[in-house]
Amino acid sequence: MISRSHAFTAFIGVATFSKLMLNTARRMVYPFAPALARGLGVPLTSVCNFIDRRQPGPGSPKARRLNKLGRKNAEFWFIYKAH
């Protein structure tokens, strides 16, 4: 059986690696945004807005719903979902 400290260390390692991969994948698209905009025949701002919109962040619908709950209830929700 894996001890709690090893499980926690593994979790932190996987979470860090996942976040690194997601951030890298997101940033790799931006240099190609002008080419995508030209190819699609849309303004560059539309492509950049689309790239931003598909990433979950403070403006995402789920985050807005949690903001309505309040800070403590949102923290409880995240802790509940983690277990």
Z-matrix of the N, CA and C atoms (Angstrom, degrees):
N
C 1 1.445
C 2 1.528 1 109.28
N 3 1.290 2 116.56 1 140.28
C 4 1.461 3 121.70 2 -179.53
C 5 1.526 4 109.30 3 -81.63
N 6 1.322 5 115.86 4 134.19
C 7 1.465 6 118.87 5 179.16
C 8 1.523 7 109.86 6 -72.61
N 9 1.318 8 114.76 7 162.48
C 10 1.469 9 119.87 8 -178.06
C 11 1.528 10 112.06 9 -62.22
N 12 1.321 11 117.90 10 -38.18
C 13 1.462 12 119.95 11 -178.26
C 14 1.525 13 110.90 12 -67.36
N 15 1.337 14 117.47 13 -37.53
C 16 1.464 15 119.97 14 177.70
C 17 1.531 16 110.72 15 -69.70
N 18 1.314 17 116.72 16 -38.77
C 19 1.461 18 120.52 17 178.68
C 20 1.530 19 110.25 18 -64.98
N 21 1.327 20 116.06 19 -41.54
C 22 1.460 21 119.83 20 179.14
C 23 1.532 22 110.90 21 -65.68
N 24 1.328 23 116.57 22 -42.59
C 25 1.465 24 120.82 23 178.22
C 26 1.520 25 110.48 24 -62.09
N 27 1.318 26 117.02 25 -42.27
C 28 1.471 27 120.33 26 177.97
C 29 1.520 28 110.68 27 -64.29
N 30 1.329 29 117.28 28 -41.47
C 31 1.459 30 121.01 29 178.70
C 32 1.525 31 111.13 30 -61.23
N 33 1.318 32 116.94 31 -45.77
C 34 1.466 33 120.81 32 179.39
C 35 1.525 34 110.34 33 -62.04
N 36 1.325 35 117.19 34 -41.03
C 37 1.457 36 120.98 35 178.38
C 38 1.514 37 112.31 36 -63.09
N 39 1.326 38 117.10 37 -45.34
C 40 1.469 39 121.21 38 179.80
C 41 1.518 40 110.31 39 -66.76
N 42 1.327 41 117.99 40 -42.41
C 43 1.460 42 121.21 41 179.82
C 44 1.530 43 111.17 42 -63.54
N 45 1.310 44 117.18 43 -42.35
C 46 1.464 45 121.17 44 179.18
C 47 1.527 46 110.91 45 -64.54
N 48 1.320 47 116.60 46 -45.50
C 49 1.466 48 120.46 47 179.27
C 50 1.523 49 110.86 48 -63.33
N 51 1.333 50 117.59 49 -41.08
C 52 1.464 51 121.22 50 179.18
C 53 1.515 52 111.06 51 -63.12
N 54 1.312 53 116.64 52 -44.72
C 55 1.468 54 120.87 53 179.52
C 56 1.530 55 110.45 54 -63.71
N 57 1.315 56 117.23 55 -40.10
C 58 1.455 57 121.36 56 177.57
C 59 1.520 58 110.83 57 -61.24
N 60 1.324 59 117.60 58 -44.25
C 61 1.465 60 121.34 59 -179.56
C 62 1.528 61 111.34 60 -66.52
N 63 1.327 62 117.20 61 -41.75
C 64 1.465 63 119.90 62 179.49
C 65 1.524 64 111.13 63 -64.82
N 66 1.327 65 117.49 64 -43.65
C 67 1.464 66 120.51 65 178.91
C 68 1.524 67 111.59 66 -64.69
N 69 1.327 68 116.97 67 -40.14
C 70 1.457 69 120.55 68 178.78
C 71 1.521 70 110.58 69 -64.99
N 72 1.317 71 116.87 70 -44.63
C 73 1.469 72 120.49 71 -179.91
C 74 1.526 73 110.88 72 -62.73
N 75 1.311 74 117.23 73 -37.61
C 76 1.461 75 120.26 74 -179.96
C 77 1.529 76 111.02 75 -67.76
N 78 1.310 77 116.75 76 -42.47
C 79 1.462 78 120.11 77 -176.63
C 80 1.525 79 112.73 78 -75.37
N 81 1.322 80 117.78 79 -21.50
C 82 1.462 81 120.40 80 -179.53
C 83 1.524 82 111.88 81 -70.78
N 84 1.313 83 118.73 82 -21.51
C 85 1.461 84 122.19 83 -177.28
C 86 1.528 85 111.28 84 -78.58
N 87 1.320 86 117.76 85 -33.59
C 88 1.459 87 120.87 86 -173.48
C 89 1.533 88 114.82 87 -58.53
N 90 1.325 89 121.76 88 -39.80
C 91 1.468 90 119.31 89 178.33
C 92 1.532 91 113.30 90 -62.31
N 93 1.323 92 116.93 91 -24.03
C 94 1.459 93 120.67 92 -179.40
C 95 1.520 94 112.97 93 -94.55
N 96 1.306 95 118.29 94 2.14
C 97 1.461 96 121.79 95 -178.06
C 98 1.530 97 112.36 96 -59.79
N 99 1.340 98 120.64 97 -43.86
C 100 1.472 99 118.38 98 178.19
C 101 1.528 100 112.92 99 -61.68
N 102 1.330 101 117.49 100 -39.30
C 103 1.465 102 120.12 101 178.63
C 104 1.529 103 110.60 102 -67.32
N 105 1.325 104 116.86 103 -39.92
C 106 1.462 105 119.71 104 177.01
C 107 1.523 106 111.34 105 -63.24
N 108 1.327 107 116.14 106 -41.60
C 109 1.467 108 120.51 107 179.57
C 110 1.525 109 110.95 108 -63.34
N 111 1.339 110 116.42 109 -44.40
C 112 1.470 111 119.14 110 178.10
C 113 1.527 112 110.96 111 -63.07
N 114 1.323 113 116.59 112 -43.90
C 115 1.455 114 120.28 113 -178.50
C 116 1.515 115 113.47 114 -64.94
N 117 1.321 116 116.42 115 -35.57
C 118 1.466 117 120.60 116 179.50
C 119 1.519 118 112.96 117 -87.37
N 120 1.328 119 116.32 118 -13.69
C 121 1.465 120 120.21 119 -179.20
C 122 1.518 121 113.29 120 72.00
N 123 1.317 122 116.63 121 33.88
C 124 1.465 123 121.22 122 179.25
C 125 1.529 124 108.42 123 -123.38
N 126 1.338 125 117.32 124 161.49
C 127 1.467 126 119.38 125 177.69
C 128 1.534 127 111.84 126 -64.76
N 129 1.315 128 115.44 127 152.74
C 130 1.461 129 121.27 128 179.66
C 131 1.527 130 111.49 129 -59.84
N 132 1.320 131 116.91 130 -36.75
C 133 1.473 132 119.66 131 -179.64
C 134 1.521 133 111.48 132 -62.49
N 135 1.330 134 117.24 133 -33.39
C 136 1.467 135 119.79 134 178.52
C 137 1.517 136 111.26 135 -65.49
N 138 1.324 137 116.92 136 -41.65
C 139 1.464 138 120.26 137 178.92
C 140 1.524 139 110.03 138 -66.04
N 141 1.327 140 117.26 139 -44.56
C 142 1.472 141 120.46 140 179.64
C 143 1.527 142 111.29 141 -63.66
N 144 1.327 143 116.88 142 -39.73
C 145 1.467 144 119.46 143 177.44
C 146 1.518 145 111.14 144 -64.52
N 147 1.326 146 117.08 145 -38.14
C 148 1.463 147 120.17 146 177.70
C 149 1.524 148 110.97 147 -64.19
N 150 1.319 149 116.78 148 -42.81
C 151 1.470 150 120.56 149 179.05
C 152 1.525 151 109.73 150 -61.76
N 153 1.331 152 117.23 151 -43.31
C 154 1.468 153 120.58 152 179.74
C 155 1.521 154 111.83 153 -66.87
N 156 1.313 155 116.74 154 -38.41
C 157 1.452 156 120.85 155 -174.29
C 158 1.520 157 112.98 156 -68.63
N 159 1.320 158 117.04 157 -31.15
C 160 1.462 159 118.26 158 -177.82
C 161 1.518 160 112.56 159 -78.70
N 162 1.327 161 118.33 160 -7.26
C 163 1.457 162 121.98 161 178.03
C 164 1.525 163 109.38 162 -94.89
N 165 1.320 164 118.04 163 128.81
C 166 1.459 165 118.46 164 177.13
C 167 1.519 166 110.58 165 -67.45
N 168 1.278 167 115.93 166 135.75
C 169 1.450 168 120.65 167 -179.42
C 170 1.510 169 110.33 168 -160.36
N 171 1.322 170 117.14 169 -164.98
C 172 1.468 171 120.05 170 -178.20
C 173 1.519 172 113.19 171 -62.46
N 174 1.328 173 118.35 172 -22.71
C 175 1.462 174 120.50 173 -179.38
C 176 1.510 175 113.52 174 -93.22
N 177 1.327 176 118.22 175 1.24
C 178 1.465 177 120.12 176 -177.98
C 179 1.525 178 110.03 177 -71.29
N 180 1.330 179 116.99 178 154.20
C 181 1.477 180 119.64 179 -178.79
C 182 1.525 181 113.24 180 -58.05
N 183 1.335 182 117.48 181 -37.92
C 184 1.468 183 119.71 182 -179.34
C 185 1.528 184 110.18 183 -66.09
N 186 1.336 185 116.94 184 -40.79
C 187 1.457 186 120.04 185 179.59
C 188 1.522 187 110.89 186 -65.92
N 189 1.336 188 117.16 187 -37.60
C 190 1.469 189 119.72 188 178.86
C 191 1.525 190 110.62 189 -64.90
N 192 1.353 191 116.73 190 -39.26
C 193 1.458 192 119.13 191 177.98
C 194 1.522 193 111.26 192 -64.61
N 195 1.340 194 116.11 193 -38.97
C 196 1.463 195 119.05 194 179.41
C 197 1.515 196 111.69 195 -69.36
N 198 1.331 197 117.63 196 -32.64
C 199 1.461 198 120.13 197 177.55
C 200 1.523 199 110.87 198 -63.66
N 201 1.324 200 117.01 199 -32.28
C 202 1.457 201 120.01 200 178.08
C 203 1.525 202 111.57 201 -69.28
N 204 1.335 203 116.53 202 -26.35
C 205 1.461 204 120.32 203 179.37
C 206 1.523 205 112.53 204 -70.78
N 207 1.305 206 116.17 205 -28.71
C 208 1.457 207 120.09 206 -174.76
C 209 1.515 208 110.15 207 104.07
N 210 1.306 209 115.94 208 160.27
C 211 1.462 210 121.46 209 -173.82
C 212 1.525 211 112.31 210 -62.96
N 213 1.323 212 117.86 211 -48.29
C 214 1.473 213 120.10 212 -175.97
C 215 1.524 214 111.51 213 -67.66
N 216 1.315 215 117.34 214 -40.83
C 217 1.457 216 119.35 215 178.71
C 218 1.521 217 111.07 216 -67.15
N 219 1.326 218 117.77 217 -36.59
C 220 1.459 219 120.88 218 177.51
C 221 1.525 220 110.31 219 -65.54
N 222 1.338 221 117.35 220 -41.12
C 223 1.464 222 120.29 221 177.07
C 224 1.520 223 110.57 222 -62.69
N 225 1.312 224 117.40 223 -42.16
C 226 1.456 225 120.72 224 177.60
C 227 1.525 226 110.46 225 -61.22
N 228 1.331 227 116.94 226 -41.47
C 229 1.456 228 120.96 227 -179.75
C 230 1.524 229 110.68 228 -61.58
N 231 1.345 230 117.20 229 -44.17
C 232 1.462 231 120.23 230 179.47
C 233 1.522 232 111.61 231 -65.01
N 234 1.329 233 117.49 232 -39.93
C 235 1.463 234 120.56 233 178.39
C 236 1.522 235 110.03 234 -66.44
N 237 1.330 236 116.55 235 -40.95
C 238 1.454 237 121.30 236 178.87
C 239 1.534 238 110.70 237 -61.65
N 240 1.331 239 116.81 238 -43.86
C 241 1.458 240 121.17 239 -178.98
C 242 1.528 241 111.99 240 -69.91
N 243 1.312 242 118.01 241 -25.69
C 244 1.462 243 121.31 242 -178.39
C 245 1.530 244 111.20 243 -74.15
N 246 1.316 245 118.19 244 -22.31
C 247 1.478 246 119.96 245 -177.47
C 248 1.457 247 112.66 246 -108.16
